[in-house]
Amino acid sequence: MNKLSVLLCVALLVPMQGQAAEVYKWKDAEGRVRYSDTPPAGKIPYETLAGKKAAAANVQAPDAGASAPAVDAKAAKPVADKELDARKRKAEAENLQKKQQEKLDEQKVREQNCVAAKSNLQNYKLGGRMYKIDENGERQYLDDKDIAAGLEKANKEVEQWCGAQ
């Protein structure tokens, strides 16, 4: 009984394969979308309903006496212009995003430098024994004149990096 069911299903499906027809889709000279079960005449690019693009070279050329709508350079130009405009907009958006990221990075660096400058200023204001490390890695203690110069320099750095904060 199982074999009979399978055989019956196969027998019913075989005739249905020949009934599948392709549907073609293309744009005419006025820009309207057209559908048909036969491909368009001329070298008009089309696609099948299944989504496979058909090459324009596969389409038969129209007779010399027939007047089929042809795709001229004017119709193709707006598509190229649209693509060019889209690329320009994308490049401008990327450029704007890059500039915004650079501004954010610059602001972050300014904030870090401001915090360091304020900390340095605070150290000079507290006073006490201050030193710097020389190129040999040894401590060099600062005298009053060096501390005053360092305090002045720290004030300038705070003004430079922190502004009116």
C-alpha positions as CSV (number, residue, x, y, z in Angstrom):
1,M,0.0,0.0,0.0
2,N,2.9,2.3,0.8
3,K,4.4,1.8,-2.7
4,L,1.1,2.5,-4.3
5,S,0.8,5.8,-2.5
6,V,4.2,6.9,-3.5
7,L,3.6,5.9,-7.1
8,L,0.3,7.8,-7.2
9,C,2.0,11.0,-5.8
10,V,4.8,10.8,-8.4
11,A,2.3,10.2,-11.2
12,L,0.3,13.3,-10.2
13,L,3.4,15.6,-9.9
14,V,5.0,14.8,-13.2
15,P,2.4,16.6,-15.4
16,M,2.6,19.7,-13.2
17,Q,6.2,20.3,-14.1
18,G,5.4,21.4,-17.6
19,Q,2.9,24.0,-16.4
20,A,5.4,26.2,-14.7
21,A,5.9,29.3,-16.8
22,E,8.4,32.1,-16.3
23,V,7.2,35.6,-15.7
24,Y,9.4,38.5,-16.9
25,K,9.7,41.9,-15.3
26,W,11.2,45.1,-17.0
27,K,10.8,48.8,-17.2
28,D,9.6,50.4,-20.4
29,A,10.8,53.7,-21.9
30,E,8.4,55.7,-19.7
31,G,9.8,54.1,-16.6
32,R,6.7,51.9,-15.8
33,V,7.3,48.4,-14.6
34,R,5.9,45.7,-17.0
35,Y,5.2,42.0,-16.4
36,S,4.7,39.4,-19.1
37,D,5.1,35.7,-19.8
38,T,7.3,36.5,-22.8
39,P,10.6,38.5,-22.6
40,P,10.5,42.1,-23.8
41,A,11.6,42.8,-27.4
42,G,14.9,44.6,-28.0
43,K,17.9,44.9,-25.8
44,I,15.9,45.9,-22.7
45,P,17.3,44.3,-19.5
46,Y,14.8,42.2,-17.7
47,E,14.6,39.7,-14.8
48,T,12.5,36.7,-14.1
49,L,10.0,36.5,-11.3
50,A,12.3,34.0,-9.5
51,G,14.9,36.9,-9.3
52,K,17.5,35.7,-11.8
53,K,18.8,38.5,-13.9
54,A,18.7,37.8,-17.7
55,A,21.4,39.4,-19.8
56,A,20.3,41.9,-22.4
57,A,22.4,40.1,-25.0
58,N,20.2,37.0,-24.7
59,V,17.2,38.9,-25.9
60,Q,16.6,38.9,-29.7
61,A,17.0,42.2,-31.5
62,P,13.9,43.8,-32.8
63,D,13.1,43.8,-36.5
64,A,14.2,46.8,-38.5
65,G,10.6,47.9,-39.1
66,A,9.4,47.4,-35.6
67,S,9.4,50.3,-33.2
68,A,10.2,48.9,-29.8
69,P,10.9,51.3,-26.9
70,A,14.6,51.5,-26.4
71,V,16.5,52.5,-23.3
72,D,18.5,55.6,-24.2
73,A,21.4,57.2,-22.4
74,K,19.1,59.7,-20.8
75,A,17.2,57.0,-18.9
76,A,20.5,55.3,-17.8
77,K,22.1,58.6,-16.7
78,P,19.7,59.4,-13.8
79,V,20.5,55.9,-12.3
80,A,24.2,56.7,-12.5
81,D,23.6,60.1,-11.0
82,K,21.7,58.6,-8.2
83,E,24.5,56.2,-7.4
84,L,27.0,59.0,-7.6
85,D,24.9,61.1,-5.3
86,A,24.5,58.2,-2.9
87,R,28.3,57.7,-2.8
88,K,28.8,61.4,-2.2
89,R,26.3,61.4,0.7
90,K,27.9,58.3,2.2
91,A,31.4,59.9,1.9
92,E,30.2,63.1,3.5
93,A,28.5,61.2,6.3
94,E,31.7,59.2,7.0
95,N,33.7,62.5,6.9
96,L,31.3,64.1,9.4
97,Q,31.5,61.1,11.7
98,K,35.3,61.1,11.5
99,K,35.4,64.8,12.4
100,Q,33.0,64.3,15.3
101,Q,35.1,61.4,16.6
102,E,38.3,63.6,16.3
103,K,36.5,66.3,18.3
104,L,35.5,63.8,21.0
105,D,39.1,62.4,21.1
106,E,40.5,66.0,21.4
107,Q,38.0,66.8,24.2
108,K,39.0,63.7,26.1
109,V,42.7,64.6,25.8
110,R,42.0,68.1,27.0
111,E,40.1,66.8,30.0
112,Q,43.0,64.4,30.9
113,N,45.5,67.2,30.5
114,C,43.3,69.5,32.7
115,V,43.1,66.9,35.5
116,A,46.9,66.4,35.3
117,A,47.6,70.2,35.3
118,K,45.2,70.8,38.3
119,S,46.9,68.0,40.2
120,N,50.4,69.5,39.5
121,L,49.2,72.9,40.6
122,Q,47.8,71.5,43.8
123,N,51.1,69.8,44.5
124,Y,53.0,73.1,44.1
125,K,50.4,75.0,46.3
126,L,50.8,72.4,49.1
127,G,54.5,73.1,49.3
128,G,56.8,71.0,51.3
129,R,59.9,69.3,50.0
130,M,59.6,68.9,46.2
131,Y,61.9,67.1,43.8
132,K,62.3,66.1,40.2
133,I,63.9,63.0,38.8
134,D,66.9,63.7,36.6
135,E,68.1,61.7,33.6
136,N,70.2,59.4,35.9
137,G,67.1,58.6,38.0
138,E,68.2,60.5,41.0
139,R,66.2,63.0,43.0
140,Q,66.9,66.7,42.6
141,Y,65.3,68.7,45.4
142,L,63.8,72.1,44.3
143,D,64.7,75.3,46.1
144,D,62.2,78.2,46.6
145,K,63.1,79.8,43.2
146,D,62.4,76.5,41.3
147,I,59.1,76.0,43.3
148,A,57.9,79.5,42.4
149,A,58.8,78.9,38.7
150,G,57.0,75.5,38.8
151,L,53.9,77.1,40.4
152,E,53.8,79.7,37.7
153,K,54.2,77.1,35.0
154,A,51.4,74.9,36.6
155,N,49.1,78.0,36.6
156,K,49.7,78.5,32.9
157,E,49.0,74.8,32.1
158,V,45.7,75.0,34.0
159,E,44.7,78.0,32.0
160,Q,45.8,76.3,28.7
161,W,44.0,73.0,29.3
162,C,41.1,73.9,31.5
163,G,40.2,77.3,30.1
164,A,37.5,79.0,32.3
165,Q,36.8,75.9,34.4
